[in-house]
Amino acid sequence: MKEFKNFDNAVSGFYKNSRAKILPILSWDLAGSYFDKTCKDFDDLRVLKGLALRNRWLYKDTFNEEFLEKEQVIVVTDPELKIVYATNNIFNMNGYTLDEIKDKTPKIFQGKKTNSKINAAISKAIKNREAFEATVVNYRKDGSTYNCWIKGEPIFNKKGKIVNFIAYEREVA
């Protein structure tokens, strides 16, 4: 019975902040995978909100919209661009887990076909503490390429110091 209580609590929290208001239980096989995704999504949101509190982000919380509704990957780096967190759905996009990319820079996703001019424009925006939006050719863990739309921006704390960078990402055609 404990599993049902956990399921009910997770689903209740999910639907409380979601536009969808029904629970699609066709079979426990479907519900089980949906429940697993829901739990991982809420774990991601908990960690992201914890990062925001711990680092005193002066940032409008758009996690629910960008992550839950648009199902984008969220990657957070420190000021030196080392990855401190990535949502679990990054695995579905490129085959990497957080453990494999943590403390590395996003260059881990780049390769021969990654456009250096676009990278230079992104680097310039980061250096100038500006937001950016671009589509780049990235590489999955298996070496295959994909087009990745990225919207990134610096995160300042309440004293005006950059404490993190955040990027919202999704695979595009």
NORTAGI-V648744 format. One line per field, one symbol per residue. ss: DSSP state (H for helix, E for strand, C for the rest). psi: psi as a letter, one per 30 degrees, with the letter a starting at -180 (. if undefined). A space follows every 50 residues. Layout:
# NORTAGI-V648744
ss->???
psi->???
This chain:
# NORTAGI-V648744
ss->CHHHHHHHHHHHHHHHCCCCCCCCCCCHHHHHHHHHHHHHHHHHHHHHHH HHHHCCECCCCCHHHHHHHCCCEEEEECCCCEEEEECCCHHHHHCCCHHH HCCCEHHHHCCCCCCHHHHHHHHHHHHCCCCEEEEEEEECCCCCEEEEEE EEEEEEECCCCEEEEEEEEEEEC
psi->feeeeeeeeeeeeefeglfkgljijelfeeeeeeeeeeeeeeeeeeeeee eeeeghkikkjgeeeeeeefhlkkkkllfggkkfkklffeefeggkleef fkgllfffflaefkjfeeeeeeeeeeeghlllklkljlklegflllkjkk jlllklafggkkflkkkkllkl.
